[in-house]
Amino acid sequence: MIELYLDLISPPCRAVFLFAKAVKIPFEFKLVQLGAGEQYKEEFSKLTQVKKVPVLKDGNFILTESTAILKYMARKHSTSVADHWFPADLQQQARVDEYLSWQHLNLRADCSRVFLLRSLYLLVMGSEVTPEKMDKAITNMQESLDLLEEKFLQEKAFIIGDKISIADVIAVVEVMQPVGTGVDTWESRPKLVAWRERVKKVLGVKQFDEVHESLMKTDEFREKMQNDPEMLKFLPKLKKVFRW
C-alpha cells in the first residue's frame, strides 16, 4: 500500500487526497503538520529533501510534486481508474497537461498568494500587508480566474470535456484556497460555481466539504504557529515566501 504524506491545509495535498479517495486507491495517510514545521524536521527530511508536501512513498520509490503524484496513481491503477481522469488519447491528455503546466505559476500561485498574505503575512513579517500589495494580489488572482473560466473551462462541463479529469481536481482546490481567509473567489462567477458543484458531486460532496474543514480554520492554524516555540524558529525560512 502506498503512503501519502499530506497536510490538508495545502491545495496540492487536498487534490491528491480527494483523487485517491474518489477512485478508491488504497493508501496510508501520513500527516505532516505544516503549521508545526514538521516539513523541516529531521524525520521528514530523511524521506525527501524538498521539505514540503505532498509526498508519495510506494515501497522504496519516493515521489514529490502533486501533478506527478496524480499521474503516477492514475497510471499505476489504470485497470481500475477510469480513463477520463488522465486520458490515454494523446490530445485529451495534452489538454490535461496544458492546464497542469499553466496552473503552477498562475492560478495556484495567485490563489495561494492571497491566502498567505491574509493569513500569515503579519505573523511572518511583523507588519500589516500594504493595501497596494493586497490589491495587486487580488487583481492577479481575478485574472487567473478569468483564464480558468474563459480559456480552460469555456462552455464545457469540465476542463477537458464532458468528464472530470485530474485537472479539475487540482483547479477546484486552488480556487478554494482564498476562501479560507474570507475571500469569496466564486462571487459573480455562476459558471465556476456550477463547475465546482459538478466536481464536488463526482468527488463526493461530503468528502469534499470534510477535506476543506481545516482550510476554514485558518485562524486556528495561525494561532498554533504563533504559540509554538519550535515553529517560531522556522519563521525566517518563511520570509522568502513573501519576497515577491
C-alpha positions as protocol buffer text, in pm:
chain_id: "A"
residue {
  index: 1
  type: MET
  ca { x: 0 y: 0 z: 0 }
}
residue {
  index: 2
  type: ILE
  ca { x: 126 y: 346 z: -87 }
}
residue {
  index: 3
  type: GLU
  ca { x: 186 y: 609 z: 180 }
}
residue {
  index: 4
  type: LEU
  ca { x: 78 y: 969 z: 126 }
}
residue {
  index: 5
  type: TYR
  ca { x: 240 y: 1241 z: 336 }
}
residue {
  index: 6
  type: LEU
  ca { x: -7 y: 1529 z: 347 }
}
residue {
  index: 7
  type: ASP
  ca { x: -143 y: 1830 z: 529 }
}
residue {
  index: 8
  type: LEU
  ca { x: -492 y: 1918 z: 407 }
}
residue {
  index: 9
  type: ILE
  ca { x: -435 y: 2291 z: 460 }
}
residue {
  index: 10
  type: SER
  ca { x: -237 y: 2261 z: 133 }
}
residue {
  index: 11
  type: PRO
  ca { x: -424 y: 2266 z: -202 }
}
residue {
  index: 12
  type: PRO
  ca { x: -192 y: 2010 z: -371 }
}
residue {
  index: 13
  type: CYS
  ca { x: -238 y: 1776 z: -73 }
}
residue {
  index: 14
  type: ARG
  ca { x: -615 y: 1809 z: -90 }
}
residue {
  index: 15
  type: ALA
  ca { x: -607 y: 1729 z: -462 }
}
residue {
  index: 16
  type: VAL
  ca { x: -403 y: 1413 z: -408 }
}
residue {
  index: 17
  type: PHE
  ca { x: -622 y: 1304 z: -116 }
}
residue {
  index: 18
  type: LEU
  ca { x: -953 y: 1369 z: -294 }
}
residue {
  index: 19
  type: PHE
  ca { x: -844 y: 1191 z: -611 }
}
residue {
  index: 20
  type: ALA
  ca { x: -720 y: 883 z: -424 }
}
residue {
  index: 21
  type: LYS
  ca { x: -1045 y: 868 z: -227 }
}
residue {
  index: 22
  type: ALA
  ca { x: -1267 y: 925 z: -531 }
}
residue {
  index: 23
  type: VAL
  ca { x: -1111 y: 642 z: -734 }
}
residue {
  index: 24
  type: LYS
  ca { x: -1069 y: 418 z: -428 }
}
residue {
  index: 25
  type: ILE
  ca { x: -690 y: 387 z: -437 }
}
residue {
  index: 26
  type: PRO
  ca { x: -584 y: 233 z: -105 }
}
residue {
  index: 27
  type: PHE
  ca { x: -329 y: 442 z: 84 }
}
residue {
  index: 28
  type: GLU
  ca { x: -198 y: 512 z: 431 }
}
residue {
  index: 29
  type: PHE
  ca { x: -239 y: 874 z: 538 }
}
residue {
  index: 30
  type: LYS
  ca { x: 71 y: 1027 z: 698 }
}
residue {
  index: 31
  type: LEU
  ca { x: 8 y: 1370 z: 848 }
}
residue {
  index: 32
  type: VAL
  ca { x: 286 y: 1626 z: 814 }
}
residue {
  index: 33
  type: GLN
  ca { x: 171 y: 1937 z: 1002 }
}
residue {
  index: 34
  type: LEU
  ca { x: 295 y: 2240 z: 811 }
}
residue {
  index: 35
  type: GLY
  ca { x: 184 y: 2473 z: 1089 }
}
residue {
  index: 36
  type: ALA
  ca { x: 410 y: 2288 z: 1331 }
}
residue {
  index: 37
  type: GLY
  ca { x: 707 y: 2297 z: 1095 }
}
residue {
  index: 38
  type: GLU
  ca { x: 719 y: 1918 z: 1061 }
}
residue {
  index: 39
  type: GLN
  ca { x: 827 y: 1954 z: 697 }
}
residue {
  index: 40
  type: TYR
  ca { x: 1160 y: 2094 z: 822 }
}
residue {
  index: 41
  type: LYS
  ca { x: 1227 y: 1831 z: 1086 }
}
residue {
  index: 42
  type: GLU
  ca { x: 1485 y: 1556 z: 1051 }
}
residue {
  index: 43
  type: GLU
  ca { x: 1240 y: 1267 z: 1034 }
}
residue {
  index: 44
  type: PHE
  ca { x: 1070 y: 1412 z: 727 }
}
residue {
  index: 45
  type: SER
  ca { x: 1398 y: 1533 z: 575 }
}
residue {
  index: 46
  type: LYS
  ca { x: 1520 y: 1175 z: 568 }
}
residue {
  index: 47
  type: LEU
  ca { x: 1231 y: 1093 z: 339 }
}
residue {
  index: 48
  type: THR
  ca { x: 1278 y: 1374 z: 90 }
}
residue {
  index: 49
  type: GLN
  ca { x: 1493 y: 1684 z: 53 }
}
residue {
  index: 50
  type: VAL
  ca { x: 1216 y: 1907 z: -78 }
}
residue {
  index: 51
  type: LYS
  ca { x: 1079 y: 1978 z: 274 }
}
residue {
  index: 52
  type: LYS
  ca { x: 723 y: 2011 z: 154 }
}
residue {
  index: 53
  type: VAL
  ca { x: 418 y: 1800 z: 91 }
}
residue {
  index: 54
  type: PRO
  ca { x: 260 y: 1610 z: -77 }
}
residue {
  index: 55
  type: VAL
  ca { x: 494 y: 1313 z: -92 }
}
residue {
  index: 56
  type: LEU
  ca { x: 412 y: 964 z: -216 }
}
residue {
  index: 57
  type: LYS
  ca { x: 603 y: 659 z: -93 }
}
residue {
  index: 58
  type: ASP
  ca { x: 548 y: 334 z: -282 }
}
residue {
  index: 59
  type: GLY
  ca { x: 786 y: 79 z: -136 }
}
residue {
  index: 60
  type: ASN
  ca { x: 1131 y: 230 z: -186 }
}
residue {
  index: 61
  type: PHE
  ca { x: 1002 y: 471 z: -451 }
}
residue {
  index: 62
  type: ILE
  ca { x: 961 y: 832 z: -336 }
}
residue {
  index: 63
  type: LEU
  ca { x: 775 y: 1087 z: -548 }
}
residue {
  index: 64
  type: THR
  ca { x: 711 y: 1457 z: -487 }
}
residue {
  index: 65
  type: GLU
  ca { x: 500 y: 1720 z: -667 }
}
residue {
  index: 66
  type: SER
  ca { x: 122 y: 1684 z: -676 }
}
residue {
  index: 67
  type: THR
  ca { x: 83 y: 1667 z: -1054 }
}
residue {
  index: 68
  type: ALA
  ca { x: 342 y: 1390 z: -1081 }
}
residue {
  index: 69
  type: ILE
  ca { x: 177 y: 1203 z: -794 }
}
residue {
  index: 70
  type: LEU
  ca { x: -168 y: 1228 z: -951 }
}
residue {
  index: 71
  type: LYS
  ca { x: -40 y: 1096 z: -1284 }
}
residue {
  index: 72
  type: TYR
  ca { x: 153 y: 818 z: -1114 }
}
residue {
  index: 73
  type: MET
  ca { x: -151 y: 698 z: -921 }
}
residue {
  index: 74
  type: ALA
  ca { x: -373 y: 711 z: -1231 }
}
residue {
  index: 75
  type: ARG
  ca { x: -122 y: 510 z: -1436 }
}
residue {
  index: 76
  type: LYS
  ca { x: -37 y: 261 z: -1163 }
}
residue {
  index: 77
  type: HIS
  ca { x: -405 y: 185 z: -1110 }
}
residue {
  index: 78
  type: SER
  ca { x: -508 y: 218 z: -1475 }
}
residue {
  index: 79
  type: THR
  ca { x: -706 y: -108 z: -1465 }
}
residue {
  index: 80
  type: SER
  ca { x: -940 y: 37 z: -1201 }
}
residue {
  index: 81
  type: VAL
  ca { x: -916 y: 413 z: -1261 }
}
residue {
  index: 82
  type: ALA
  ca { x: -1140 y: 533 z: -1544 }
}
residue {
  index: 83
  type: ASP
  ca { x: -952 y: 667 z: -1846 }
}
residue {
  index: 84
  type: HIS
  ca { x: -1110 y: 1014 z: -1829 }
}
residue {
  index: 85
  type: TRP
  ca { x: -909 y: 1104 z: -1517 }
}
residue {
  index: 86
  type: PHE
  ca { x: -587 y: 1107 z: -1722 }
}
residue {
  index: 87
  type: PRO
  ca { x: -680 y: 1004 z: -2078 }
}
residue {
  index: 88
  type: ALA
  ca { x: -474 y: 777 z: -2299 }
}
residue {
  index: 89
  type: ASP
  ca { x: -588 y: 978 z: -2601 }
}
residue {
  index: 90
  type: LEU
  ca { x: -295 y: 1199 z: -2700 }
}
residue {
  index: 91
  type: GLN
  ca { x: -490 y: 1522 z: -2747 }
}
residue {
  index: 92
  type: GLN
  ca { x: -708 y: 1479 z: -2438 }
}
residue {
  index: 93
  type: GLN
  ca { x: -400 y: 1403 z: -2231 }
}
residue {
  index: 94
  type: ALA
  ca { x: -234 y: 1712 z: -2374 }
}
residue {
  index: 95
  type: ARG
  ca { x: -530 y: 1922 z: -2257 }
}
residue {
  index: 96
  type: VAL
  ca { x: -482 y: 1792 z: -1903 }
}
residue {
  index: 97
  type: ASP
  ca { x: -109 y: 1863 z: -1925 }
}
residue {
  index: 98
  type: GLU
  ca { x: -179 y: 2209 z: -2065 }
}
residue {
  index: 99
  type: TYR
  ca { x: -375 y: 2304 z: -1754 }
}
residue {
  index: 100
  type: LEU
  ca { x: -130 y: 2138 z: -1516 }
}
residue {
  index: 101
  type: SER
  ca { x: 161 y: 2322 z: -1678 }
}
residue {
  index: 102
  type: TRP
  ca { x: -21 y: 2657 z: -1663 }
}
residue {
  index: 103
  type: GLN
  ca { x: -153 y: 2645 z: -1309 }
}
residue {
  index: 104
  type: HIS
  ca { x: 179 y: 2635 z: -1120 }
}
residue {
  index: 105
  type: LEU
  ca { x: 271 y: 2999 z: -1183 }
}
residue {
  index: 106
  type: ASN
  ca { x: -82 y: 3127 z: -1239 }
}
residue {
  index: 107
  type: LEU
  ca { x: -397 y: 3012 z: -1060 }
}
residue {
  index: 108
  type: ARG
  ca { x: -220 y: 2814 z: -790 }
}
residue {
  index: 109
  type: ALA
  ca { x: 39 y: 3085 z: -726 }
}
residue {
  index: 110
  type: ASP
  ca { x: -216 y: 3367 z: -732 }
}
residue {
  index: 111
  type: CYS
  ca { x: -472 y: 3199 z: -504 }
}
residue {
  index: 112
  type: SER
  ca { x: -201 y: 3087 z: -262 }
}
residue {
  index: 113
  type: ARG
  ca { x: -54 y: 3438 z: -254 }
}
residue {
  index: 114
  type: VAL
  ca { x: -387 y: 3586 z: -146 }
}
residue {
  index: 115
  type: PHE
  ca { x: -422 y: 3316 z: 118 }
}
residue {
  index: 116
  type: LEU
  ca { x: -72 y: 3370 z: 257 }
}
residue {
  index: 117
  type: LEU
  ca { x: -95 y: 3748 z: 259 }
}
residue {
  index: 118
  type: ARG
  ca { x: -420 y: 3738 z: 453 }
}
residue {
  index: 119
  type: SER
  ca { x: -328 y: 3455 z: 688 }
}
residue {
  index: 120
  type: LEU
  ca { x: 45 y: 3467 z: 763 }
}
residue {
  index: 121
  type: TYR
  ca { x: 198 y: 3794 z: 644 }
}
residue {
  index: 122
  type: LEU
  ca { x: 159 y: 3975 z: 976 }
}
residue {
  index: 123
  type: LEU
  ca { x: 295 y: 3682 z: 1176 }
}
residue {
  index: 124
  type: VAL
  ca { x: 594 y: 3624 z: 950 }
}
residue {
  index: 125
  type: MET
  ca { x: 686 y: 3980 z: 851 }
}
residue {
  index: 126
  type: GLY
  ca { x: 580 y: 4162 z: 1168 }
}
residue {
  index: 127
  type: SER
  ca { x: 372 y: 4423 z: 987 }
}
residue {
  index: 128
  type: GLU
  ca { x: 39 y: 4451 z: 807 }
}
residue {
  index: 129
  type: VAL
  ca { x: 38 y: 4385 z: 436 }
}
residue {
  index: 130
  type: THR
  ca { x: 6 y: 4711 z: 241 }
}
residue {
  index: 131
  type: PRO
  ca { x: -323 y: 4779 z: 58 }
}
residue {
  index: 132
  type: GLU
  ca { x: -124 y: 4810 z: -266 }
}
residue {
  index: 133
  type: LYS
  ca { x: 29 y: 4465 z: -230 }
}
residue {
  index: 134
  type: MET
  ca { x: -306 y: 4313 z: -137 }
}
residue {
  index: 135
  type: ASP
  ca { x: -488 y: 4482 z: -425 }
}
residue {
  index: 136
  type: LYS
  ca { x: -227 y: 4359 z: -671 }
}
residue {
  index: 137
  type: ALA
  ca { x: -260 y: 4003 z: -541 }
}
residue {
  index: 138
  type: ILE
  ca { x: -640 y: 4013 z: -572 }
}
residue {
  index: 139
  type: THR
  ca { x: -616 y: 4154 z: -925 }
}
residue {
  index: 140
  type: ASN
  ca { x: -373 y: 3882 z: -1034 }
}
residue {
  index: 141
  type: MET
  ca { x: -598 y: 3616 z: -883 }
}
residue {
  index: 142
  type: GLN
  ca { x: -903 y: 3751 z: -1065 }
}
residue {
  index: 143
  type: GLU
  ca { x: -713 y: 3748 z: -1393 }
}
residue {
  index: 144
  type: SER
  ca { x: -621 y: 3384 z: -1340 }
}
residue {
  index: 145
  type: LEU
  ca { x: -983 y: 3302 z: -1254 }
}
residue {
  index: 146
  type: ASP
  ca { x: -1085 y: 3470 z: -1579 }
}
residue {
  index: 147
  type: LEU
  ca { x: -845 y: 3247 z: -1771 }
}
residue {
  index: 148
  type: LEU
  ca { x: -971 y: 2934 z: -1594 }
}
residue {
  index: 149
  type: GLU
  ca { x: -1323 y: 3029 z: -1692 }
}
residue {
  index: 150
  type: GLU
  ca { x: -1267 y: 3161 z: -2043 }
}
residue {
  index: 151
  type: LYS
  ca { x: -974 y: 2954 z: -2175 }
}
residue {
  index: 152
  type: PHE
  ca { x: -982 y: 2623 z: -1992 }
}
residue {
  index: 153
  type: LEU
  ca { x: -1346 y: 2567 z: -1897 }
}
residue {
  index: 154
  type: GLN
  ca { x: -1527 y: 2766 z: -2168 }
}
residue {
  index: 155
  type: GLU
  ca { x: -1873 y: 2608 z: -2215 }
}
residue {
  index: 156
  type: LYS
  ca { x: -1767 y: 2256 z: -2121 }
}
residue {
  index: 157
  type: ALA
  ca { x: -1882 y: 2064 z: -1815 }
}
residue {
  index: 158
  type: PHE
  ca { x: -1520 y: 2001 z: -1715 }
}
residue {
  index: 159
  type: ILE
  ca { x: -1180 y: 2126 z: -1828 }
}
residue {
  index: 160
  type: ILE
  ca { x: -1125 y: 1863 z: -2097 }
}
residue {
  index: 161
  type: GLY
  ca { x: -1488 y: 1799 z: -2190 }
}
residue {
  index: 162
  type: ASP
  ca { x: -1786 y: 1606 z: -2058 }
}
residue {
  index: 163
  type: LYS
  ca { x: -1597 y: 1411 z: -1792 }
}
residue {
  index: 164
  type: ILE
  ca { x: -1381 y: 1507 z: -1498 }
}
residue {
  index: 165
  type: SER
  ca { x: -1002 y: 1480 z: -1503 }
}
residue {
  index: 166
  type: ILE
  ca { x: -721 y: 1537 z: -1256 }
}
residue {
  index: 167
  type: ALA
  ca { x: -702 y: 1891 z: -1399 }
}
residue {
  index: 168
  type: ASP
  ca { x: -1040 y: 1969 z: -1244 }
}
residue {
  index: 169
  type: VAL
  ca { x: -935 y: 1828 z: -909 }
}
residue {
  index: 170
  type: ILE
  ca { x: -624 y: 2046 z: -899 }
}
residue {
  index: 171
  type: ALA
  ca { x: -818 y: 2352 z: -1016 }
}
residue {
  index: 172
  type: VAL
  ca { x: -1106 y: 2335 z: -771 }
}
residue {
  index: 173
  type: VAL
  ca { x: -886 y: 2306 z: -462 }
}
residue {
  index: 174
  type: GLU
  ca { x: -679 y: 2602 z: -584 }
}
residue {
  index: 175
  type: VAL
  ca { x: -986 y: 2822 z: -620 }
}
residue {
  index: 176
  type: MET
  ca { x: -1099 y: 2717 z: -271 }
}
residue {
  index: 177
  type: GLN
  ca { x: -775 y: 2832 z: -103 }
}
residue {
  index: 178
  type: PRO
  ca { x: -853 y: 3204 z: -54 }
}
residue {
  index: 179
  type: VAL
  ca { x: -1199 y: 3113 z: 78 }
}
residue {
  index: 180
  type: GLY
  ca { x: -1027 y: 3005 z: 400 }
}
residue {
  index: 181
  type: THR
  ca { x: -937 y: 3370 z: 467 }
}
residue {
  index: 182
  type: GLY
  ca { x: -1279 y: 3511 z: 379 }
}
residue {
  index: 183
  type: VAL
  ca { x: -1219 y: 3591 z: 12 }
}
residue {
  index: 184
  type: ASP
  ca { x: -1511 y: 3469 z: -198 }
}
residue {
  index: 185
  type: THR
  ca { x: -1345 y: 3351 z: -518 }
}
residue {
  index: 186
  type: TRP
  ca { x: -1683 y: 3231 z: -652 }
}
residue {
  index: 187
  type: GLU
  ca { x: -1861 y: 3566 z: -628 }
}
residue {
  index: 188
  type: SER
  ca { x: -2024 y: 3676 z: -957 }
}
residue {
  index: 189
  type: ARG
  ca { x: -1895 y: 3363 z: -1132 }
}
residue {
  index: 190
  type: PRO
  ca { x: -2200 y: 3138 z: -1182 }
}
residue {
  index: 191
  type: LYS
  ca { x: -2020 y: 2929 z: -1443 }
}
residue {
  index: 192
  type: LEU
  ca { x: -1743 y: 2843 z: -1200 }
}
residue {
  index: 193
  type: VAL
  ca { x: -1993 y: 2775 z: -923 }
}
residue {
  index: 194
  type: ALA
  ca { x: -2180 y: 2529 z: -1146 }
}
residue {
  index: 195
  type: TRP
  ca { x: -1849 y: 2364 z: -1240 }
}
residue {
  index: 196
  type: ARG
  ca { x: -1748 y: 2341 z: -874 }
}
residue {
  index: 197
  type: GLU
  ca { x: -2073 y: 2165 z: -789 }
}
residue {
  index: 198
  type: ARG
  ca { x: -2022 y: 1913 z: -1071 }
}
residue {
  index: 199
  type: VAL
  ca { x: -1670 y: 1843 z: -947 }
}
residue {
  index: 200
  type: LYS
  ca { x: -1791 y: 1805 z: -588 }
}
residue {
  index: 201
  type: LYS
  ca { x: -2060 y: 1560 z: -697 }
}
residue {
  index: 202
  type: VAL
  ca { x: -1804 y: 1334 z: -863 }
}
residue {
  index: 203
  type: LEU
  ca { x: -1555 y: 1360 z: -577 }
}
residue {
  index: 204
  type: GLY
  ca { x: -1825 y: 1323 z: -314 }
}
residue {
  index: 205
  type: VAL
  ca { x: -1986 y: 1631 z: -159 }
}
residue {
  index: 206
  type: LYS
  ca { x: -1939 y: 1513 z: 199 }
}
residue {
  index: 207
  type: GLN
  ca { x: -1578 y: 1413 z: 135 }
}
residue {
  index: 208
  type: PHE
  ca { x: -1505 y: 1745 z: -36 }
}
residue {
  index: 209
  type: ASP
  ca { x: -1651 y: 1951 z: 248 }
}
residue {
  index: 210
  type: GLU
  ca { x: -1473 y: 1747 z: 516 }
}
residue {
  index: 211
  type: VAL
  ca { x: -1137 y: 1781 z: 339 }
}
residue {
  index: 212
  type: HIS
  ca { x: -1177 y: 2160 z: 338 }
}
residue {
  index: 213
  type: GLU
  ca { x: -1265 y: 2188 z: 707 }
}
residue {
  index: 214
  type: SER
  ca { x: -904 y: 2258 z: 810 }
}
residue {
  index: 215
  type: LEU
  ca { x: -882 y: 2534 z: 546 }
}
residue {
  index: 216
  type: MET
  ca { x: -1182 y: 2705 z: 702 }
}
residue {
  index: 217
  type: LYS
  ca { x: -998 y: 2722 z: 1036 }
}
residue {
  index: 218
  type: THR
  ca { x: -717 y: 2947 z: 920 }
}
residue {
  index: 219
  type: ASP
  ca { x: -723 y: 3148 z: 1242 }
}
residue {
  index: 220
  type: GLU
  ca { x: -653 y: 2832 z: 1442 }
}
residue {
  index: 221
  type: PHE
  ca { x: -371 y: 2742 z: 1204 }
}
residue {
  index: 222
  type: ARG
  ca { x: -208 y: 3083 z: 1254 }
}
residue {
  index: 223
  type: GLU
  ca { x: -254 y: 3078 z: 1632 }
}
residue {
  index: 224
  type: LYS
  ca { x: -99 y: 2732 z: 1651 }
}
residue {
  index: 225
  type: MET
  ca { x: 207 y: 2858 z: 1465 }
}
residue {
  index: 226
  type: GLN
  ca { x: 229 y: 3169 z: 1681 }
}
residue {
  index: 227
  type: ASN
  ca { x: 214 y: 2972 z: 2007 }
}
residue {
  index: 228
  type: ASP
  ca { x: 458 y: 2700 z: 1905 }
}
residue {
  index: 229
  type: PRO
  ca { x: 817 y: 2792 z: 2009 }
}
residue {
  index: 230
  type: GLU
  ca { x: 954 y: 2531 z: 1771 }
}
residue {
  index: 231
  type: MET
  ca { x: 763 y: 2676 z: 1478 }
}
residue {
  index: 232
  type: LEU
  ca { x: 885 y: 3028 z: 1554 }
}
residue {
  index: 233
  type: LYS
  ca { x: 1236 y: 2905 z: 1479 }
}
residue {
  index: 234
  type: PHE
  ca { x: 1129 y: 2850 z: 1121 }
}
residue {
  index: 235
  type: LEU
  ca { x: 978 y: 3194 z: 1059 }
}
residue {
  index: 236
  type: PRO
  ca { x: 1296 y: 3321 z: 886 }
}
residue {
  index: 237
  type: LYS
  ca { x: 1257 y: 3037 z: 633 }
}
residue {
  index: 238
  type: LEU
  ca { x: 901 y: 3150 z: 563 }
}
residue {
  index: 239
  type: LYS
  ca { x: 1003 y: 3508 z: 488 }
}
residue {
  index: 240
  type: LYS
  ca { x: 1128 y: 3407 z: 146 }
}
residue {
  index: 241
  type: VAL
  ca { x: 766 y: 3323 z: 58 }
}
residue {
  index: 242
  type: PHE
  ca { x: 685 y: 3696 z: 70 }
}
residue {
  index: 243
  type: ARG
  ca { x: 981 y: 3814 z: -138 }
}
residue {
  index: 244
  type: TRP
  ca { x: 773 y: 3876 z: -447 }
}
